[in-house]
């Protein structure tokens, strides 16, 4: 991910706030490294627990399992109803972190200017607004989880009730001892909690995989159109102008656009600056002075044309 980010073109950083990049490498990577493995391990533990408890209930009171098909339908409906909002609320929460990080970083970098203009109150108000938005997304995420937990507990109580009635009937018919009844009633009490935890663990894994999705987005970034392995090293580049106190710059029919879908900012521009010459570029605002400098320093890829420095094409330079 870091290698892809370092090779991303400058246009990516123009449209991506600093807080968004920091968020991917702070919260999202922490979730991928820590929370996702823990969620998978927790789901495996919950699965074994549910299987064990269901097996014990089946051995001691098999009639109780007749209530399971009735409970599967509401549990499935609750899970389908909450999984999509739970995942989307996680996305909103992750997105809401980016402005907080960006504002905090900008405040630290410009603290002298903020103090000089006495703008502390304005920045404090903006910071509270960003934190409020982040907290709102967190409250929504927790609200969805609590809603699902309440409904699953209610339906789990139905399983416990059916188990109790079956145990009373089996005890009256002397098909079960009192000790067995206590053991059976103990595990269904835990079973309804285990079923709720199992469902929430599934939702938690899907929620945490939002961080995997956001991190994988940066692994698919398109890098600059330069093959690093095919570029000569700096020691292999020979600039003859360094020996005579200057370099020759040749701009040949260069066209440049900042984004693929935007119009050209430089259109078939040609320029020749002899070695040792001092040149100044003058013009009105928006005529392309900064764009030409960005093209010469290869901050943005060229749409058409080439730029050579002492007969060396800059597109082949590392």
C-alpha angles and dihedrals in degrees: 000000000000092000091052091048093050090051094047116117120255091251088070091059091046092062099033118078117226091242092058092055092045090050092057092052096041115036100015097047090045089055092048094048100039116011101042095054090045091049092051091048091047091051091052090051092049091049093054091046093053092047091050094049093045090050092052092049090048092052097046103030111011093171089070090069089067087078093057097080088053091052096045092067097057092040090052092046092050092049094048090047096051104035097075096045089044092054094044092047088054089053091050091049092051091048091049091059094063098069090048092054093043094049092047092049092048091048092053093047094047101035093120092054092046091053092045092056093037091236097144093114092052093051092045090053092049091048091052090050092053092047090048091054091049091049091049091057090047092051090051091051093050092045091057091051094048092048091055093045093052093051094046091050090053093052090043089059087059089058091050091049093051090047091052093050091049091050092051091051093047091048093051090052090048090240091123133034124230091251091054090048091054091049093049093047090049095058099045087053087058093037095067089052091047092050090052091048090048092053092046091048090056090050091046093055091050090048094050091048087068085076089052089051092049092047092047088055089069092049088062095054114132111238129212116292092255127109104220094198092054095050119100117242121253090253090058094053112094117197110190090194092069089070095051097042100260146045132235117240120200120184110190119194093317121186121185136184126177095217131023095242095043126092122260117278092190117036119194093323117179125189137165123196113183120222115275093019123130109220131185125196114213131178147119124291112291097016093121106265095132091039091056091050090048090052094049092049089044095236088143129030118252120247094204135357135027141260121214129191111197089342091307114124107229091213087071095049120103 
